[in-house]
Amino acid sequence: MTSAEPSFALLPGAGGSPVILHVPHSAREIPPAVRAGIVLDDPALERELDHITDAHTAEIAEAAARRAGMTPWRFVNRLSRLVVDPERFPDEREEMLSAGMGAVYTRTTHRGVLRGADVDPEPLIDRYFRPYAAAMTDAVGERLAAVGRAVIIDVHSYPSAALPYELHGEGPRPPVCLGTDSFHTPPELLAAARKAFGTIGETGLDSPFGGTYVPLTYYGTDPRVSALMVEIRRDTYMTEPGGPAGPELTRLAEALTELVNAASG
């Protein structure tokens, strides 16, 4: 990827589909200029990427998109969240700032130093965060214009054991955690997700991670935008922390397909 290319990809779905599969944390790529500002040596950075990357979630979303009765749209981050995390607030509203993990991380998953304390996050926010947010806002707007509604399904994974950076890691860690929002997660979407992922194992709500991703333009104001976060515990489908996927990846793709089909109708 060159510096002129966008750091994300909007992969087209069916014109009549309201569903956007959002995959923000699946990539490991870090541009050289960004790498220069990270203090970890190469082996330590690879270990950090193993822990922080939602490995294989882009593959799960792609497989679900292929199987779906109506192809969903996919919005995929092409860069590691160590560049910027597009799901954080870029200001003091972000609670993860207390762990050094706002939009631009300064600390690692084990609370070590990732970037110097004097780092200015604004250049990274301007270069990567704001264009990403604007493009995702546009993608939702296009679904609203085309079909009158948008359904954002946020595809994540999380480790089986809590990492030191987690602020709420003491709660349940079910095979599938569903993150919800009181305004944007309608009961029927949540029920469809529980049914779809029930074949994988227990589904829990908002623990160890909660909430959903909705572009701020629509957040808390536009009920036409529905959203749900799907957090898959990594030991259900891969070797932790950063190893290969196993055969259970196919079952997860099938479950996500069922959810996409339900949300598309």
C-alpha positions in Angstrom: 0.0 0.0 0.0 1.4 3.4 -1.0 1.0 6.6 1.0 -1.5 7.8 -1.7 -3.9 4.9 -1.1 -6.6 5.1 1.4 -6.1 3.2 4.7 -9.5 1.5 4.3 -11.6 -0.3 1.7 -15.3 -0.1 1.1 -16.2 -3.4 -0.6 -19.5 -3.1 -2.5 -22.5 -5.2 -1.7 -25.9 -5.5 -3.2 -27.7 -2.3 -4.0 -30.6 -3.3 -1.8 -28.6 -4.4 1.2 -28.7 -2.2 4.4 -25.9 -4.2 6.0 -22.4 -2.9 6.5 -19.9 -5.4 8.0 -17.3 -3.2 9.7 -13.9 -4.8 10.3 -11.7 -2.2 12.0 -9.0 -4.3 13.8 -8.0 -7.2 11.5 -4.9 -5.8 9.9 -1.3 -5.8 11.0 0.2 -3.4 8.4 2.0 -0.3 9.8 3.4 2.3 7.3 7.2 2.9 7.7 6.7 6.5 8.8 4.4 5.4 11.5 6.6 2.5 12.5 9.4 5.0 13.1 7.4 6.6 16.0 6.9 3.2 17.8 9.6 2.5 20.3 9.3 -1.3 20.4 11.9 -3.4 18.5 10.7 -5.6 15.7 10.2 -8.9 17.8 8.4 -6.9 20.5 6.2 -5.2 17.9 5.3 -8.6 16.4 4.3 -9.9 19.8 2.2 -6.8 20.4 0.5 -7.2 17.0 -0.3 -10.8 18.0 -2.2 -9.6 21.1 -3.9 -6.5 19.7 -5.0 -7.7 16.3 -8.4 -9.2 15.8 -6.9 -11.9 13.7 -8.9 -13.5 10.8 -12.0 -11.3 11.4 -11.7 -10.0 7.8 -11.7 -13.6 6.6 -14.9 -14.3 8.6 -16.6 -11.2 7.2 -15.5 -12.1 3.7 -16.8 -15.6 3.9 -20.1 -14.4 5.4 -20.5 -11.9 2.5 -20.0 -14.7 -0.1 -22.6 -16.9 1.6 -25.3 -14.3 2.3 -28.5 -14.2 0.3 -28.0 -10.5 -0.3 -24.4 -9.5 -0.3 -23.6 -7.0 2.5 -21.2 -4.1 2.1 -17.9 -4.4 3.9 -15.9 -1.5 5.4 -12.4 -2.9 6.2 -9.5 -1.2 7.9 -6.3 -2.0 5.9 -3.9 -0.8 8.6 -3.2 -2.0 12.2 -5.0 -0.3 15.0 -1.6 0.7 16.3 -1.6 3.3 13.5 -4.9 4.8 14.8 -7.9 3.1 16.3 -10.9 4.3 14.3 -13.3 3.2 17.0 -12.0 5.5 19.7 -13.1 9.1 20.3 -10.2 11.3 19.2 -10.5 13.5 22.3 -11.1 13.5 26.1 -14.4 11.6 25.8 -12.5 8.4 25.2 -12.3 6.4 28.5 -9.3 4.3 27.1 -7.1 7.4 27.3 -6.6 6.3 30.9 -4.9 3.2 29.6 -2.9 5.1 27.0 -5.2 3.8 24.3 -7.1 6.6 22.8 -7.3 7.1 19.1 -3.5 7.0 19.0 -2.0 4.4 21.4 0.9 5.3 23.6 0.8 2.1 25.7 0.8 -1.6 24.8 -1.7 -4.3 25.8 0.6 -5.0 28.8 0.9 -1.3 29.7 4.4 -0.9 28.4 5.5 2.1 26.3 4.5 2.0 22.7 5.1 5.7 21.8 6.9 8.4 23.7 4.8 10.4 26.1 5.5 13.6 24.1 3.9 12.2 20.9 1.6 14.6 19.1 -1.4 12.5 18.0 -2.9 15.1 15.7 -0.8 14.3 12.5 -2.0 10.6 12.7 -5.6 11.7 13.5 -5.6 14.0 10.5 -3.9 11.5 8.1 -5.8 8.4 9.1 -8.6 8.8 11.6 -10.6 11.6 10.1 -10.7 10.3 6.5 -11.7 6.9 7.9 -14.6 8.4 9.9 -15.7 10.5 7.0 -15.8 7.5 4.6 -17.7 5.4 7.1 -20.2 8.3 7.6 -20.6 8.4 3.8 -21.1 4.7 3.6 -23.9 4.8 6.1 -25.4 7.8 4.3 -25.4 5.9 1.0 -27.3 2.9 2.6 -29.8 5.3 4.1 -30.3 7.0 0.7 -30.6 3.7 -1.1 -32.8 1.6 1.2 -33.9 3.9 4.0 -31.9 2.2 6.8 -28.4 1.0 7.7 -27.3 -1.9 9.9 -23.7 -1.8 11.1 -22.4 -5.1 12.3 -19.0 -4.6 13.9 -16.8 -7.7 13.6 -14.2 -8.2 16.4 -12.4 -10.8 18.4 -10.9 -10.8 21.9 -8.5 -13.0 23.9 -9.7 -15.8 26.2 -7.7 -14.3 29.1 -7.9 -10.7 30.0 -4.9 -8.5 29.0 -3.6 -5.8 31.4 -5.0 -2.9 29.3 -8.6 -4.0 29.6 -10.6 -1.6 31.9 -13.5 -4.1 32.3 -11.7 -7.4 32.0 -13.0 -8.9 35.3 -16.5 -9.8 33.9 -17.7 -12.8 31.9 -15.8 -13.8 28.7 -18.3 -15.9 26.8 -17.6 -17.5 23.4 -19.5 -14.6 21.7 -19.9 -11.2 23.3 -22.6 -8.9 21.8 -22.0 -5.2 22.3 -25.1 -3.1 22.3 -26.3 0.5 22.4 -29.6 1.5 24.0 -30.5 3.7 21.1 -29.1 1.9 18.1 -29.5 -1.8 18.9 -33.1 -2.9 18.4 -34.4 -6.0 20.2 -34.9 -7.9 17.0 -31.3 -7.4 15.8 -30.0 -8.6 19.2 -32.4 -11.6 19.1 -31.2 -12.5 15.6 -27.6 -12.4 16.8 -28.3 -14.6 19.8 -30.0 -17.1 17.6 -27.3 -17.1 14.9 -24.3 -17.4 17.3 -26.1 -19.8 19.7 -24.6 -22.6 17.6 -21.1 -21.5 18.6 -21.8 -21.4 22.4 -23.0 -19.0 25.0 -23.6 -15.4 24.0 -23.2 -12.6 26.5 -23.9 -8.9 26.5 -21.4 -6.1 26.8 -18.8 -8.0 28.7 -15.8 -7.8 28.5 -16.4 -5.2 25.8 -19.6 -3.2 25.2 -21.1 -0.7 23.0 -21.3 -0.3 19.2 -19.8 1.8 16.5 -22.0 4.4 14.9 -20.6 7.5 13.0 -21.1 10.5 15.2 -23.2 12.2 12.6 -25.9 9.6 13.3 -25.1 8.6 16.8 -28.0 9.0 19.3 -30.1 10.9 16.8 -31.0 8.7 13.8 -33.0 5.6 14.6 -32.7 4.4 11.0 -29.1 3.4 11.8 -28.9 0.1 13.8 -25.7 -1.3 15.1 -24.4 -4.4 16.9 -20.9 -5.4 17.9 -19.9 -9.0 17.6 -16.9 -10.0 19.7 -15.7 -13.6 19.2 -13.5 -15.2 21.8 -10.3 -16.1 19.9 -9.9 -19.6 21.4 -13.1 -20.6 19.7 -11.5 -20.4 16.2 -7.7 -19.9 16.3 -4.5 -20.5 18.2 -3.8 -17.6 20.5 -2.3 -15.1 20.6 -1.6 -14.7 16.9 -1.7 -18.1 15.3 -3.6 -19.7 12.5 -7.3 -20.1 12.3 -8.9 -23.5 12.7 -11.9 -25.2 11.1 -14.3 -23.4 13.5 -13.8 -20.3 11.4 -16.2 -21.8 8.9 -18.9 -22.2 11.6 -18.4 -18.6 12.7 -18.8 -17.4 9.1 -22.0 -19.4 8.8 -23.3 -17.9 12.0 -22.5 -14.4 10.8 -24.2 -15.2 7.5 -27.3 -16.1 9.3 -27.2 -12.7 11.2 -26.6 -10.8 7.9 -29.5 -12.6 6.3 -31.8 -11.8 9.2 -30.7 -8.1 9.2 -31.2 -7.8 5.5 -34.8 -8.7 5.5 
